[in-house]
Amino acid sequence: MKPNTRNSLILALLAVLMVATRVNHWTPIPDASWAVFFIGGFYLRNWTRWAFPALMALAVLIDYAVISRMGISFWDHYCVSAAYWFLVPAYFAMWAGGLFVARNYKRGWSTLATAAVALLASVAVCQLLSQGSFYWISDSVQNKSVAGWAANYFEWLLPYLRTTATYVGIAAVVQAIAASASKTALPAQSDDARKR
């Protein structure tokens, strides 16, 4: 498969995953947005200039559609304030984690360790930027304190890490299966070529 075709397919799948899960913020299907940006950084590193902004715009568009469907003005929603725009650097932290794994990718177990550390660091920074900006900038939080911020940060860190790691883990399994299948297919193709 040609790189542009592959990247287009991956971008489309990531967009579908985000649309399918981001519209359901409070339902049993967890939001895959953080994982989408991490996976995007890994697979779409050469398309970062436009793939990241495209996925970011999609995230905002989904939020706008969901909030509008509730009959609320976008800017009047609890989650939307000046802090909302911190999602850009927060999601780029996830993208940068994927970029880091891609740059250090080698087939083997060491890549899993690299990916785990990068994922943990990316989620921690993403949570710091998204939750921290909401806590400190938004008018929705009353009685702000460092202790209150820290308690809120750590209360939500593990659930976000668990959700993101689940989606990234599924992508890693698919990656391993695809890599194994392409290894298996190559000798068979060589045998066919020799017979001709």
C-alpha positions in Angstrom: 0.0 0.0 0.0 1.3 3.4 -0.9 2.2 5.7 2.0 -0.3 8.4 1.1 -3.1 5.8 0.8 -2.1 4.2 4.1 -2.0 7.6 5.8 -5.4 8.6 4.3 -6.9 5.4 5.6 -5.4 5.9 9.1 -6.6 9.5 9.2 -10.1 8.5 8.2 -10.2 5.7 10.8 -9.0 8.0 13.5 -11.6 10.6 12.6 -14.3 8.0 12.7 -13.1 6.7 16.1 -13.2 10.3 17.5 -16.6 11.0 16.1 -18.0 7.7 17.4 -16.7 8.2 20.9 -16.4 11.9 21.5 -20.1 12.5 21.1 -20.7 10.2 24.0 -18.7 11.9 26.8 -20.8 10.4 29.5 -21.8 7.0 28.2 -20.2 3.5 28.6 -18.1 4.0 25.4 -15.1 6.0 26.6 -13.9 9.0 24.6 -10.9 8.0 22.4 -9.7 11.6 21.6 -6.5 11.4 23.6 -5.6 8.1 22.0 -6.5 9.4 18.6 -3.9 12.1 18.9 -1.2 9.8 20.3 -1.8 7.2 17.5 -2.0 10.1 14.9 1.4 11.3 16.1 2.8 7.8 15.6 1.3 7.0 12.1 0.9 10.5 10.6 4.2 12.1 11.6 4.9 13.2 8.1 1.4 14.8 7.9 1.6 16.6 11.3 1.3 20.1 9.7 -2.2 19.5 8.5 -3.4 16.2 10.1 -3.1 17.5 13.7 -5.0 20.8 12.9 -7.6 18.7 11.0 -8.2 16.4 13.9 -8.2 19.3 16.3 -10.8 21.1 14.2 -12.9 17.9 14.2 -12.7 17.7 18.0 -14.0 21.3 18.3 -16.7 20.7 15.7 -17.9 17.6 17.5 -18.0 19.6 20.8 -19.9 22.4 19.1 -22.4 20.0 17.6 -23.0 18.1 20.9 -23.4 21.3 22.9 -25.7 22.9 20.3 -27.8 19.8 20.2 -28.4 20.2 23.9 -29.9 23.6 23.2 -27.1 25.5 24.9 -24.9 28.1 23.3 -21.3 26.8 22.9 -19.8 29.6 24.9 -22.3 29.2 27.8 -21.5 25.5 28.4 -19.8 24.5 31.6 -16.8 23.0 29.9 -16.2 26.0 27.5 -14.2 29.0 28.7 -10.8 30.6 27.8 -9.3 27.3 29.2 -11.0 25.3 26.4 -8.2 26.5 24.0 -5.6 24.8 26.2 -6.9 21.6 24.5 -4.6 22.5 21.5 -1.3 22.2 23.4 -2.8 19.4 25.6 -3.7 17.3 22.5 -0.4 18.2 20.9 1.3 16.7 24.0 -0.4 13.4 23.0 0.6 13.8 19.4 4.2 14.5 20.5 4.2 11.3 22.5 3.3 9.4 19.3 5.9 11.2 17.4 8.5 10.2 20.0 7.6 6.6 19.7 7.7 6.7 15.9 11.2 8.2 15.9 12.4 5.5 18.3 10.5 2.6 16.8 12.2 -0.7 16.3 10.5 -4.1 16.0 11.0 -5.6 19.5 10.0 -5.4 23.1 12.1 -2.3 23.7 9.6 -0.3 21.7 6.8 -1.4 24.1 8.7 0.1 27.0 9.4 3.3 25.0 5.7 3.5 24.1 4.6 2.9 27.7 6.8 5.7 29.0 5.8 8.1 26.2 2.2 7.3 26.8 2.4 7.9 30.5 4.3 11.2 30.1 1.9 12.4 27.3 -1.2 11.6 29.4 0.3 13.3 32.4 1.1 16.5 30.4 -2.2 16.4 28.6 -4.0 16.1 31.9 -1.9 18.9 33.4 -2.8 21.3 30.5 -6.4 20.4 30.1 -7.4 19.9 33.7 -5.1 22.6 35.1 -6.3 25.3 32.7 -9.9 24.4 33.4 -9.3 24.4 37.2 -7.4 27.7 37.3 -8.9 29.7 34.4 -12.5 28.6 34.3 -15.2 30.3 36.4 -16.8 26.9 36.8 -14.5 26.0 39.7 -15.1 27.9 43.0 -12.7 28.0 46.0 -9.5 27.3 44.0 -6.5 25.9 45.9 -3.3 24.0 45.1 -4.6 21.1 47.3 -7.9 21.1 45.5 -6.2 21.3 42.1 -3.8 18.4 43.0 -6.7 16.2 44.3 -8.7 16.8 41.1 -5.7 16.2 38.9 -4.9 12.8 40.4 -8.6 11.8 40.7 -8.9 12.0 36.9 -5.4 11.0 35.8 -5.8 7.3 36.2 -9.2 7.0 34.4 -7.8 9.0 31.5 -4.6 6.9 31.4 -6.6 3.7 31.5 -8.9 4.7 28.7 -6.1 6.1 26.5 -3.9 3.0 27.2 -6.7 0.7 26.2 -7.2 2.3 22.8 -3.4 2.6 22.2 -3.0 -1.0 23.3 -5.6 -2.1 20.7 -3.8 -0.1 18.1 -0.5 -1.8 19.1 -2.0 -5.2 18.8 -3.4 -4.3 15.3 0.1 -3.0 14.4 1.7 -6.3 15.5 -0.8 -8.4 13.6 -0.3 -6.3 10.5 3.5 -6.5 10.8 3.3 -10.2 11.3 1.0 -10.7 8.3 3.3 -8.6 6.0 6.3 -10.7 7.1 4.4 -13.9 6.3 3.1 -12.5 3.0 6.6 -11.5 1.7 8.1 -15.0 1.4 4.9 -16.2 -0.4 5.2 -13.4 -2.8 8.8 -14.2 -3.5 7.9 -17.8 -4.2 5.3 -16.7 -6.7 7.8 -14.4 -8.4 10.3 -17.3 -8.7 7.8 -19.5 -10.4 7.1 -17.0 -13.2 
